[in-house]
Every structure is written in C-alpha cells, then in structure tokens.
Amino acid sequence: MAHICSPDDRSFQKQVEACDFPATRFDHRSHLRLAYIYLVDSDVETAIERMRSALIRLLEHAGVDPAEKFHETLTQAWVLAVFHFMKQTENCESSNGFIDRNPDMLDSRIMMTHYSEEVLFSKKARRGFVDPNLDLIPRYDGNIA
C-alpha cells in the first residue's frame, strides 16, 4: 500500500480547485492537506506547480492580489517538508491521517529553523524560491511511490 487520498481528500481538492472552498478557511492545515494530495498524485515539481496555481486562483477568486499574499518560498518549502514527512512515515490512507501522525508539521514556525526572518520574509523570497540560510530542507529524487 502507498500513501493514498480519501474521498474526503478528493472532495477538498475539488472544492479548492473550483474556488468553492472559502479562502478565509484555508489555513495551515489546509495547505498541508493540499500538498499531501498533490504529492500522492505527482512528483515534487508538479506538486509545487499545482499548489502555486491553486493558491493563486483561490486568492484571485477571493479578491486578494496574489502579489500581496502569495509567498513562493513558503509554498515550495512546505511542499518539500510534506514530501520529507511522507518519506519518513508509513503509508497513510488520507491527508488527515498523515497530518495526525506528523503533528510537528502543524507548527508553522518550523520554517524558522531553516530560514532567518530577514531571508524568509524578504520580497525576494515572496517572489521566488530562496534556499534556506540556516538549515537545508531535505530533498529526495523521484516520487513518493
């Protein structure tokens, strides 16, 4: 058995992609869920592209300027983090099961172990991916499967 998505995951994915999920309810756990779903379906690079696209559409639909809210480095870093935890975790049958087995991911301050505030919250990091300046984010070749 591999990491898989539940019917609830697929419903959540469809709601987000159709902009039927309220942007005001799209919290950190929602980011983790969507990253998990995309990583179940594809490689890291494709998951990052899909995540970026979904988040930007959701922001635009909510009337929020993506240039003001979207953060490229955080988006990519969290997809990489979810991928890392997926590699370290026995296979799960849902995004919620995966997150529940990895509660450390719910602490959004984890990225501060990899980045200084100055680097992570810079305009450069918001617009494009910036490598960590404190501790590297683990990277792997291939897919989850």
N, C-alpha and C positions, 0 to 999 in steps of 0.2 A: 504494500500500500504506500502511496505517496501522499504528500500534502494535497488536500483537495478542498473544494469550496462547497459549502452547504447551499441548499435552495435559498435560505435567508441571505447568504452572501451574494448570490446572483440577483436577488431582488434589490438588495442595497446597491449593487453595481449599476443595475439598470436605472434606478432612481437617480443616482449621482450623474450618470452619463446623459440622462434625459433632462437634467436640471430640475427634477421633481423632488430632490432632497433639499431641504432648507439650508442655505449657506450658513445661517446663524447657528445651526445644529451640527455643522461639520467641524467637529472638534479633533483633538489629537488622536483619540482612539479611532475616529473615522478615517483619518489619514493612514493609520497603521492597517486598518481593515482593507482599505482600497489597495495599499501597497502589497499586502499579502495576496489578495485576489489577482492582481496583475502579475505577480511573481509565480503564482501557481500556473498561470496561462502562458508565460513567456520568459525570455531571458531578461537580464537586468536592464540592458539598454532599452529594449522595447517597453519594459515596465515603466522606466523613467519617462519615456516619451508619452505613454498613455496617461501616466499620472499628471504630468505637466498639462497635457491637453484637457483632461477632465477638470483639473483645478481652475485653469484659466476660463474655461466655459462656465463653470459654476460661479466664479467671481463676476464675469461679464453679465450673466443672467441676473445676478443679484444687484446689478448696477454699481459694482465696485470696480474701479480701474485696476486691472491686474498689475500695472506698473507700481501701484501704491502698496499692494498687499502680497502679491506672489513673490516667493523667495526661492530662487533656483538652487542655491547651495543647500538650504534646508530640505527642499524636496528631494534632491538627489541623495543627500546624506541619510535621510530617513529610509528611502528605498534600500540603500546599501545596508543600513542597520537591520531592517526587517529581513533582508536576504541572509545576513550573517546569523541572525537568531534562527531562521528557518533551517540553515545548515547545521546548527547546534541542537536542534530539537527533533525528537521523534516525530514522525508524521502525525498531522492533525487533520480532523475532519471538518474544520471550519475556522474562519478567521478569529472568531471569538474564543474558541478553544485554544488556538495558538497564542493569542494575546494573554489569556488567563494563565497559560503555562509559562509566560515570559513577562511577568508584571514589571520588571525593570524598565521595559520599553515605555511604560506609561509615564515615566518621569521624563518630561520633555527637556529637562536640564542635562540629560546625558550628553548632548552635543557640546556642552561646555567643557567636557573632559577632552574633547578633540579640538575645539576652537577657543581662542580668546574672544571676548566680547567685541573687541575692536575689529577683529577679522570677520567674525560671523555676521555682525550687524552693519557691515560696510555696504556702500552702494554697489561695489564690485561684486560682493557675494550675493546680493539680491538679484543682480542682472545675469550672472553666470556662475558656474561652479568654481569654487575656490577650494583647493586642497587644505586639509586641516593643518594648523600650525603648532598643535600641541601633541597630538597622538593620532597616528594613522587610523583610518577606518579600514577594517579588514575587507579585502576584495577576493573574489573567487572567480575562476574561469567556469564557463558553462551555465547550466540551468540548475534548478532545484532537483529535478528528476535524476 
